[in-house]
């Protein structure tokens, strides 16, 4: 199953981003975390469709995942703008 590696990679990459040596390095790690969150969302939808998760389990997990995606997406846009402006 790919859910566990994708889900845990989010936290690992966010932790690595905290130790980034530069804004581009931070952005790269953060971008990976965002992509892993998107992948986790996919696997959760697949688990729901194949009846491995109940609707209730899915709703709880997917809501958390979507919140992470929104936060990561917003932060990525802010960071990209700062990098482009040289801040």
Secondary structure, DSSP 8 states (H G I E B T S, - for coil): --HHHHHHHHHHHHHHHHT-SSHHHHHHHHHHHHHHHHHHHHHHHHHHHTTSS-HHHHHHHHHHHHHHHHHHHHHHHHHHHHHHHT-
